[in-house]
Amino acid sequence: MPGPPGRRTRGGIVDTGSHLTDFSPTPPVPRPLPAKWIHGSPSAKHNTDPDIQVHAYDEHTFVLRQNMAVHYEAPFVFLLCGDERAVLIDTGATGSAGFFPLRRVVDELLADRLARRPREDYGLLVLHTHGHGDHTAGDGQFADRPGTTVVGADLAAAWRYFGFDADPDAVARVDLGGRVLECLATPGHHEAAVTYYDPATGLLLTGDTVYPGRLYIEDLAAFTRSIDRLIEFAGHRPVTHVLGCHIEMTTEPGVDYPVRTTYQPDEPPLELTPAHLRRIRDGLGELDADGTWRAHSDFVLCLHA
């Protein structure tokens, strides 16, 4: 008998119903993340860390951190591989490949995957958690890469791609070939912020909306709605880790590293939990409208006046 007909999903991938990899564990199993990430150096001449740290969460999922010695923002970047294409979520804080060789690292990871799982025309999609420069600076490294689509991080381009321009409350789906990400508009920190959920791993990728650091809130009403939405969303799905794009806290509860710090030897883990979403929501109710910063044990709420 012939197999089921193809199914076209948002983003243009045709799902034929036949994939090489089972991306559907039930439920997804939490995997460990590094207790210590690269965190800068007391001085540039003593820096021996790589420009990019690569952590293989599993054979299809990679968490990358930019070296703090390259840029103080030290953002995390995520590479998720499906059977038909991969997605790179964010491109870091530095454009120059000489200082931040993101494309080379991504190409090496994908070449290794294709050596183990040969496939012609394996594509790369570049998406973003939001449009701030420390998450988009490396876009140019991928502009001329064959088989690559770079979706702009600005409101018009991102919302059009995900369909949020027509329905901002939609759950958009991006099919990588057997691995389908669920994507939500979560503005508040940035007008075009997007959160990604990966059912294969249970990872909820929250960008700069939720992470162990200073949560800068540009639009309090929108941010509050987004946190409410994430609480509701995570309440109906198995979430293994909540992963944002920075670590700015110290291991002392409620104490963050100063802005532009380039050496953070006492960082807490990157991963948070859905319980942190509820704690953030509770904290929002205590926030003054005068721009006051409110420190909590694992994050700081920073309302821009």
Backbone hydrogen bonds, N-H to C=O, Kabsch-Sander energy under -0.5 kcal/mol:
donor,donor_aa,acceptor,acceptor_aa,energy
7,R,15,D,-1.8
9,T,13,I,-1.8
12,G,9,T,-1.9
15,D,7,R,-2.6
15,D,13,I,-0.6
16,T,14,V,-0.8
23,F,21,T,-1.0
41,S,262,T,-0.9
46,H,43,S,-1.2
47,N,44,A,-1.4
48,T,46,H,-0.7
53,Q,65,R,-2.7
55,H,53,Q,-0.5
55,H,63,V,-2.7
56,A,54,V,-0.5
57,Y,55,H,-1.1
57,Y,61,T,-1.6
58,D,61,T,-1.5
61,T,58,D,-1.1
62,F,79,L,-2.7
63,V,55,H,-2.8
64,L,62,F,-0.5
64,L,77,V,-3.3
65,R,53,Q,-2.2
66,Q,75,P,-2.4
67,N,51,D,-2.6
70,V,67,N,-1.4
71,H,67,N,-1.8
74,A,71,H,-1.5
76,F,245,C,-1.7
77,V,64,L,-2.9
78,F,89,I,-1.7
79,L,62,F,-2.5
80,L,87,V,-2.5
81,C,60,H,-2.9
82,G,85,R,-2.3
83,D,177,G,-2.6
84,E,176,L,-2.4
85,R,176,L,-1.9
86,A,123,G,-2.3
87,V,80,L,-2.7
88,L,125,L,-3.0
89,I,78,F,-3.3
89,I,87,V,-0.6
90,D,88,L,-0.8
90,D,127,L,-3.0
91,T,135,H,-2.2
99,F,96,S,-0.6
100,F,96,S,-2.3
102,L,100,F,-2.4
105,V,101,P,-2.1
106,V,102,L,-2.8
107,D,103,R,-3.2
108,E,104,R,-2.3
109,L,105,V,-2.2
110,L,106,V,-2.6
111,A,107,D,-2.6
112,D,108,E,-2.1
113,R,109,L,-1.9
114,L,110,L,-2.7
115,A,111,A,-1.8
116,R,112,D,-1.4
117,R,113,R,-2.7
122,Y,119,R,-0.6
123,G,84,E,-1.5
123,G,121,D,-0.6
124,L,147,G,-2.3
125,L,86,A,-2.6
126,V,149,T,-3.1
127,L,88,L,-2.5
127,L,125,L,-0.6
135,H,132,H,-2.1
136,T,132,H,-0.5
136,T,133,G,-0.7
137,A,92,G,-1.4
137,A,133,G,-1.5
138,G,92,G,-0.6
139,D,136,T,-2.1
140,G,137,A,-0.6
141,Q,138,G,-1.4
142,F,139,D,-2.0
143,A,140,G,-0.9
145,R,142,F,-1.1
148,T,145,R,-1.1
149,T,124,L,-2.4
150,V,148,T,-0.5
151,V,126,V,-2.5
151,V,149,T,-0.6
152,G,150,V,-0.5
158,A,154,D,-2.8
159,W,155,L,-2.4
160,R,156,A,-1.7
161,Y,157,A,-2.1
162,F,158,A,-2.3
163,G,159,W,-1.3
164,F,159,W,-1.3
165,D,159,W,-1.4
166,A,163,G,-0.7
167,D,163,G,-1.7
170,A,167,D,-1.9
172,A,170,A,-0.7
172,A,183,C,-2.1
174,V,181,L,-1.9
175,D,10,R,-0.7
175,D,173,R,-0.5
176,L,174,V,-0.6
176,L,179,R,-2.9
180,V,178,G,-0.5
181,L,174,V,-2.7
181,L,179,R,-0.6
182,E,197,Y,-2.7
183,C,172,A,-3.1
184,L,195,T,-2.7
185,A,170,A,-0.5
186,T,184,L,-0.5
186,T,193,A,-2.6
188,G,190,H,-0.6
193,A,190,H,-1.7
194,V,129,T,-2.8
195,T,184,L,-2.5
196,Y,205,L,-2.2
197,Y,182,E,-3.1
198,D,203,L,-2.4
201,T,198,D,-0.9
202,G,198,D,-2.9
203,L,198,D,-0.7
204,L,241,H,-2.5
205,L,196,Y,-3.5
205,L,203,L,-0.6
206,T,204,L,-0.8
206,T,243,L,-1.8
207,G,243,L,-0.6
209,T,206,T,-2.3
210,V,206,T,-0.6
213,G,211,Y,-2.1
215,L,213,G,-0.7
215,L,300,V,-3.4
216,Y,214,R,-1.2
217,I,302,C,-3.1
218,E,188,G,-1.8
218,E,216,Y,-0.7
219,D,188,G,-2.1
223,F,219,D,-2.8
224,T,220,L,-2.7
225,R,221,A,-2.1
226,S,222,A,-2.3
227,I,223,F,-2.5
228,D,224,T,-2.4
229,R,225,R,-2.3
230,L,226,S,-2.5
231,I,227,I,-2.4
232,E,228,D,-2.2
233,F,229,R,-2.9
234,A,230,L,-3.0
235,G,231,I,-1.4
236,H,233,F,-1.6
237,R,234,A,-1.1
239,V,237,R,-0.8
240,T,202,G,-1.9
240,T,238,P,-0.6
241,H,202,G,-0.8
242,V,272,L,-2.3
243,L,204,L,-2.7
243,L,241,H,-0.6
244,G,242,V,-0.6
245,C,207,G,-1.8
248,E,212,P,-3.0
249,M,212,P,-1.7
250,T,255,V,-2.9
251,T,266,D,-1.2
254,G,297,S,-2.0
255,V,252,E,-2.1
256,D,254,G,-0.5
257,Y,248,E,-3.5
261,T,258,P,-1.5
264,Q,39,H,-3.0
272,L,242,V,-2.6
276,H,273,T,-1.5
277,L,273,T,-0.7
277,L,274,P,-0.7
278,R,274,P,-1.2
279,R,275,A,-1.8
280,I,276,H,-2.6
281,R,277,L,-2.2
282,D,278,R,-2.3
283,G,279,R,-2.2
284,L,280,I,-1.9
285,G,281,R,-1.0
285,G,282,D,-0.6
286,E,283,G,-1.3
287,L,284,L,-1.1
291,G,288,D,-0.6
294,R,301,L,-2.5
295,A,293,W,-0.5
296,H,299,F,-3.0
300,V,213,G,-2.6
301,L,294,R,-2.8
302,C,215,L,-2.3
302,C,300,V,-0.5
303,L,292,T,-0.9
303,L,301,L,-0.6
304,H,217,I,-2.1
304,H,302,C,-0.6
